Amino acid sequence: MKKTRYSDEQIVRILRETDKDTVAEVAKRHGVSEATIYAWRKKFGSMETDEVKRLKALEGENARNIPAGATWHSFGGLASSTALLHVNDPHTNT
């Protein structure tokens, strides 16, 4: 996978520049294509830099909590999760 030139926080700052200047001007200033600016806008939307930092922290936390190689199916999917909820529920007879 290609390494990005800009961090997520830098990308959000660049997107905030497009609020003041045109996309073409901002893209040229930072050496990226207009399509890249639009792709970033689609990914980050109206996020601010502090929100991006929080998102990265949560993603890192989630990565540490899920065992390596685990998938949704390795946990048995939704049916097993629901069954576990019923097993631990004192109001059910199972």
WOTAFEN-V155073 format. One record per residue. RES is the residue in one letter. D_CENTER is the distance of its C-alpha to the mean C-alpha in whole Angstrom. Layout:
res = [RES,RES]
d_center = [D_CENTER,D_CENTER]
This chain:
res = [M,K,K,T,R,Y,S,D,E,Q,I,V,R,I,L,R,E,T,D,K,D,T,V,A,E,V,A,K,R,H,G,V,S,E,A,T,I,Y,A,W,R,K,K,F,G,S,M,E,T,D,E,V,K,R,L,K,A,L,E,G,E,N,A,R,N,I,P,A,G,A,T,W,H,S,F,G,G,L,A,S,S,T,A,L,L,H,V,N,D,P,H,T,N,T]
d_center = [17,17,17,15,18,16,13,10,13,15,13,13,17,18,16,18,21,21,22,25,26,26,23,26,27,24,23,26,26,23,24,21,22,22,20,17,17,17,14,12,13,12,8,8,11,13,11,13,13,13,10,8,10,10,6,7,10,9,7,10,12,11,12,15,16,16,19,19,19,19,18,18,22,23,22,25,22,22,26,27,24,26,29,28,28,31,33,32,33,37,37,37,40,38]
